[in-house]
Amino acid sequence: FEFQGKTVMARVVSDILRSTCGGDDSVCRTVPGCENLAATEALHEHVCSEVHPVVFYDDVEPVKLELERQDGAKVETEQLKELDKTKGTEREEEEQRRRERALTQEEACRAEEEAHREELQRKCDQERRRQEMGAEAKNVEDEQTFKTWMKRQRFSDVNEKRRVFFLSFTYPLHVAVHENNADVVRM
């Protein structure tokens, strides 16, 4: 692994110990109390030949952990920023979809209201035409009835007066009232 820009070979010591007695022999000197001369010399030669001093794992571990923690914090910060950006984008997209749904619903509601209004207007127009046609038909019928009654009573005009007795006159209205004919009076 890397430590302050230098490659640290933590395995060097463990390799040397493995090539020796590993501290099990009471004669070897690679480990205190060990008297194996070859192993001691090999360890000394390797340590002295290194340009960089050997850094033991216990010395590197806190620094390595701190670097990993800082790197992890940077990565986590970047991930959080990206997550916030993604969530912001998702929120914006959701808001846009919500606005589009609301607009679509509003347009549908307006279209439905317009269709309802047109249908109501159409029905009103139909009813008005039906009433006009009914009224016109009734007027034609009433006029025909009135003309028939006028002929039967021998009147030629509504304002025509007719002599009943030597000095008295009568009008079509008076005759209709005398006959108690409400239809003719109404016309």
Secondary structure, 3 states (H helix, E strand, C coil): CEECCEECCCHHHHHHHHHCCCCCCCCCCCCCCCCCHHHHHHHHHHHHHCCCCCCCHHHHHHHHHHHHHHHHHHHHHHHHHHHHHHHHHHHHHHHHHHHHHHHHHHHHHHHHHHHHHHHHHHHHHHHHHHHHHHHHHHHHHHHHHHHHHHHHCCCCCCCCCEECCCCCEECHHHHHHHCCCHHHHHC
